[in-house]
Amino acid sequence: MKKIKRLETIEEAKAFASFLAAERNRHLEDIKNAEQDLLLLQSKWGIEIPWDNTYFVIAGD
């Protein structure tokens, strides 16, 4: 279970902001890589990319 910690000082706030920025940047890189993979699939197979919360189910899974 996660605890909520109140930020008490400017140093704590700066450290938390740095953490959040690093997490954001890490996820942005993951999204960029996934988008490149999707575009490769589109160009190779001519498929339409679903841009919503569509999930693919593989037969046998």
C-alpha positions, -999 to +999 in steps of 0.1 A: +000+000+000+014+034-010+016+062+016+009+098+009+036+121+021+031+158+025+058+179+010+072+200+038+101+219+022+111+234-011+139+208-014+113+180-011+092+197-037+121+200-061+131+164-056+096+152-062+093+174-093+126+159-106+113+124-101+080+132-119+099+148-148+121+117-151+091+094-151+073+116-177+104+115-199+108+078-196+073+072-206+075+096-235+104+077-249+084+044-246+055+060-264+078+073-291+093+038-296+058+022-297+046+047-323+076+039-345+068+002-342+032+009-351+042+029-382+065+001-393+036-024-390+014-001-410+039+004-438+047-034-440+013-048-436-010-020-447-030-022-416-050+007-400-036+016-366-062+018-339-057+050-319-081+042-291-081+015-264-085-013-289-069-046-278-058-074-301-065-110-291-042-137-306-059-170-313-049-196-287-041-172-260 
